[in-house]
Amino acid sequence: MKVEELTAKVLKDHPNMDRYQLAIAVAKRCDELENGAPSKLNVNTSNIKSADLALMEIAEGLITVKGFTDKEK
């Protein structure tokens, strides 16, 4: 999936999150990945940039962004 599609998916799934908050969440996860945290995706990560990998993990729901979870109705 393209970065734009992943971004749109995350923002659609989490209507209380805006693109700036998503950028901060991606940056934090990117730092974790670059400092040795293992990826939660079952893909070969050697050819994927850490920022793209972080966005994919958030889009797939493998990473929970604290403070932006949907409230029950």
N, C-alpha and C positions, 0 to 999 in steps of 0.2 A: 504494500500500500504506500502511496505517496505521503509525504509529510503533511500536506494540506488536508488529505482525507483523514489521516489519523487525528489531526488537530480538531477537525470538524466533528469526528466521532466522540472524542472526549468531551468537547463542549456541549454536544447534544445530550450525552449521557449524564452530564453534571451541569444542569442549568444555573446553579448558584456559583459556578466558577467562571471567571473571565479569562481572556487570553494572557493577561499579565500574570495572573496567579498560576496559570498553567506553565508559563515560562519559568517561573521561580521553582515550581515543583520539578520540572524537567532538569533544571540546573542542579538542584540538590541531588537528584538521583544520578545525574551524570557524574558529579563529584564522587559519589559513593562507588560507581562503577570504575572510575579511573583510579580509585584508591584500593581496588582489589575485591570489591563486593562481587559475588557471582551473579550472573544474569538469571532471571527467572524464566526466560524463554528457552525452548528446546530448539535452538537454531545455532548454526555456526556463527559465532560473534566476531570472528577475526576480520571480516570484511565490512562490518557495520560500525559506523561512528557511534560513540557513546551517547551522544545527544539523541540520535535516531533510535537507538536501543532503549533509552529511557522513555521516550515518547511511546514506543511500541508497548512497553511493559505497562504504562499507565493506561493506554487505550484498551489493552486486553483485560484490564482489571486486576492485574497481578500485583500492582503497587497501589496501596490506598493512600490517598493524599489527605492527611489529617486536616480537619477543619472544613472540608469540602464534601463530606459525605451527604447523601440525600437523606432528609428527614422523613420519617414515616408519616403518612397522612392520617 
